[in-house]
Amino acid sequence: MVEAAPKIGAAQAGANPALLKKFYADMLLIRRFEEKAGQLYGMGLIGGFCHLYIGQEAVVVGMQAAITPADQVITAYRDHGHMLACGMDPKGVMAELAGRSTGYSKGKGGSMHMFSREKKFYGGHGIVGAQVPIGTGLAFADRYRKDGSITLTYFGDGAANQGQVYESFNMAELWKLPVVYVIENNQYAMGTSVERASAEAHFWKRGASFNIPGEEADGMDVEAVWTAGKKAAEWCRSGKGPIILEMKTYRYRGHSMSDPAKYRTREEVQTVREKRDPIEHLGHRLVSDGLASEDDLKALDKETRQIVNTAAEFATESPEPAPSELYTDILV
């Protein structure tokens, strides 16, 4: 169960009204997009694996607001939310999910493997933990070029136990690479709880043997994430090397669309939805602080649903890749 007792509190953040509204709109877009993706998957219009980000929206929205357009992002296979937060077009993302030629990877990458050099988004990786050394390499390129950029390298609590993660930690600290390792701890590595799979369940401590500092933040509170993200980005940009951020969050759906999620109770999920939902929490705050009305939020939801519906129509009406695409984008 995700708890509401982070090391870094939202009270320290102080986001302005315009930014709070943007947080809400960005999280809502991810939520509605993922709900639509789930529907299309159920209709057989999306094939292969599909891992939804519903419940975790505050993490990527808060972190993205803490960095600059010149910074780089890489993540695992639960990646649609990261793409949208980076500013990638919902139509292109949905088209890729549907395996269409208008998708970001020409319909050949699907849910887990799409990229945008323009938005500095480097995937989407299907192998557990494989993106961590790649993200470390991106940070090495930043250091080599001395361009002042940093890299956000996301991975989950399950990937945190992979050996290549610790090899990356060691190299990153040795070379003082500007990389923020963002551990999205959604409490379950596939179907196994953190307590059953990890001898040390406080993932922000995982860099201790490499002298990498760590912080824990409330991943269900976008403002708390933003505060932690700004602090981490400043640490990296100042030349101090890597830092680890553990985001305590929670996914509402199964590990993937094929997961019945019988390893946890409905009551557990419902309790988090009712008490800790990042979008509902911020929506109530916007209304109570006089920054938006209930009608404003309803109008935004209607507008967001239309954006997502348009993306779905674009995807389903786009052509599939030509057979000749089998021979493009390969080395040999």
N, C-alpha and C positions, 0 to 999 in steps of 0.2 A: 504494500500500500504506500502510495506517495504521501509524504509528510510535509507539513507546512512550516518547517523549522530550518531554513537555510542558513548558511554562514554569512551570506551577503543578503541583506534585506532590501526590499523595494523602496523603503522609506528613504534610502540614501540616494535614490536615482534622480528625482526631480525632472522628469520628462515634461516638456511644454505641451499645452493643449493640442497643437497641431500634430505633434509627434504621437501623442496618445491616440488620436483619431486615425493616424496612419497605421499604427500598430493594429488597431481593431480591424480596419479594412483589409490589411494584408493577411491577418489570421483568418478572417472570414472567407477570403478568396480561396485560401488553401483548404479550409474545411469543406466548402461547397464543391470545389474541384474534386477532392478525394471522394466525397459522397457520390458524385456523378461517375467517377472512374469505377467505383464499386458497382454501380448500376450497369455500366457498359460491360464490365467483366461478367456479371451474372447473365447478361444477354448474349454472351459468347462473342462480343465484338472486340474484346481484349484477350489475347492469348498469353500463354506462358505464366510466369510468376507475376504477382502484383502485391506489393506491400504498402498499405495505406498509413498515412501520417496523422490520422485523426486522433486528437488529444495532445499531440506534441507540438502544435503550431507555435507556441510562444518561444520555443527554443530558437528556431531558425529565424523568426521575425526579429526577435531581440538582438541576436548576434549580427544579423545582416545590417541592422541599424547602427551597430557599433563600429563598423569598418568603412572603408572607402571603396569607390568603384575600381580602384587600381589593385585592390587586394584579391586574392584567389581563394576559391572554395573547392573542396573535394569531399565526397561523402560515400556512404555505402549504398545499399539497394533500396532503402526506404527514402527515396530521393525526390519525389515529385514536389514536396513542399519546399525543398531547398532550391529547386529550379525556379519556382514561382517567386520566391523571396529574392532571388538574384535578378529578377526582372525579365526572365524568359517568357515568351509569348504563350499564353495558355493554349492557343490553337495549335502551335507547333508541338507542345508537350503532349497534348491529348492525341494528336495525330501520330506521334511516335508510339504512344501506348497502344494505339490501334494498328500499328504496323503499316502505316501509310507513307507514301513517298514524300509527303509534305512535312514529315516529322523531323525533329532535330538531328536524328541519325539516319535519315532517309528511310525510316521504317525497318531498319535492320538491327537496331539496338533494343527496342522495346522498353519496358518499364525500368529495367535495371541499368541500362547502358546508353545514356544520352549525354551530350556535351554541348557547350557553347563557349568557344574561345572569346567571342565578343563580350560575353558577360563574365569571363574569367571563371567559368564553372567547368570543372574537369571530371565530372562523373560523380555518381552512378557506377558502382562496382559490385559485381555479384559474388565475388569470393570474400569470405568473412575476413576482415582485417587487411585485405590487400591494398586498400586505398591509403593506409597509414604510412608505409614507406614511400609511396608515390607523393603524398602530401608533404612528407619530409623533404623529398627531392625538389618539389616546387619551392619550398622555403629556402633550400640551398641555392636555387637559381636566383631568388630575391637577394640573398646575401651576396652572391657572386656579382650581380649587376649593381648592387648598392643603390637600388631604386626606392628604398624606403617602404616597400610593400611587405605585407605579411600574408600568411596562408592559414585559413581555418581548415583543420582536418577533423572531420566528424567521424565517430564510430560509436558502437553501442556497448552495453555492458557485457554482451557475449564475446565480442571481438576483443575486449580488454584483456582477455586471458590468452590471446594468441602470441606466440613467440616473436613474430616479426614486429609486433608493437614495441616490445622492449628493446629490440635491436635499433629501432627508430629512435626511441627515447635516448638511448646512449649516444648515438651519432648527433642528434639534435643538440644535446647539452654540450658535447665535446666541441662542436663547431658554433655554438651559440646561434642556432638558426631561429629566424623569426616565425615560429609556428605556434598556433594555439590549438592544442588537442582538446576537442570538445567531445566529452563522453556523454552520450544521451542515454542515461540510465532509466529505461522505462520499466524496470523491475523484473522483466522476464527475457531471458535469452532463448528465443523460440518458445518452448514450453516449460523451461526450467527457471525457477525463481533465483534471484541473485543469491539468496541465503544458502541454497543448495549447491550452487555452482562456483562460488567464489569464497576462498578462505579469508580474504580481506574485502569486505563489501563496501568500504569507503573508497571509491575509485579515485577521488582527488588525491589520495595518498600514494597512488601507484608510481609516481615519479620520484619518491623519496630517496631510493637507493642511487638515483642518478643526479640528485640535487636539483630536481625540477620542482618548483613550487606548484601547489594546487589549491583550488578553491571549490567550494560547493555552492551552488545557487539553486533557487527554487525555479525549476523549469516549467512550472505551471503559472508563473507570473512573468509576463513579458517585460515589465519594467525592471524586475530584479535581474533578469537575463541581460538586459541592455546595460545595466550598471556593471555587472560582472564582465561583460564583453568589452566595454570601454576600458576597464582597468587592465584586462589581459592584453588588449591591443596595444595599449600604451607601454606595457612591460616589454613586449616583443619589439616594438618600434624603437625603443630606447637602447636596443642592443644587448639586453640582458638574457636573451635566449628564449627557449620554449617555456610554456606554462600549460598546466592542465586545468580545465574547467569541467567539473562534474555537474551535469544538469539533471536534477531529480525530476523526472517526468513520468508520463503514463500513457500507454496506447490503449484506446478503447476497443479496437478491433483485434482480430487474431494476428498472429505473426505475419501471415500472408492470407490471401483470400481463401486458401484451401485449409486453413487452420480453424477447427471448431472451438478452440480455446476452452477446453473442458478442464484445464488445470487451475482455473480460478472461478470463483462464484459470480453469479450475476449481481449479487448484492455488493460485492467488492467494486465492480466496475460502476455500478449505479451510484455508489457513495462518492466516488471520485467525480463522476459527472455532475452530481448535485452540489458538491461542496468545493470542488477545486477547478472546474472548467475554466481555462484561460480566457476564452472569448466571453462567456457569460460574466465572469468576474470583472473584466474590463468594461463590458457594456453597462453593468450596474453602476460602475464608478463614473462613467461618462454622463449618465443620466443624473445621478445623485449630485455630481459637481456642477451641473448645469451646462455641460459642454455639448450635450446632444439630448434630443427628446426621443421618446419611444418611437414616434413616427419617423424621426430621422434614421433610426437604426433599421426600422422596417423597410424604408425606402432604399437604404444601402443594401440590405439583404436581397431585395427584388432586383436591383441593378447587378449585383454580384451573380445571382442565379442566371440572369440573362447572358452575362459574359461567359459563364460556364456552359450554358446551353448552346451558345454560338460556337464555342470551342468543340463541343461534342458533334454538332452538325458539320462543322468543317472537317473534323476527323473522319466521320463516317461517310462523307461524300467525296473525300480525297481518294485518288487511285492507289492501288497497291504498287510496290516497287516492280519495275520491269525485270524479267528474268536476267537481263544483262548485268543488273546490279550485284549479282552473285560474284562477279569478277572485278568489282571496284573496291577501293579502300582496303586492299590486302597487300602484303609485302612481297609475296612470291606467288 
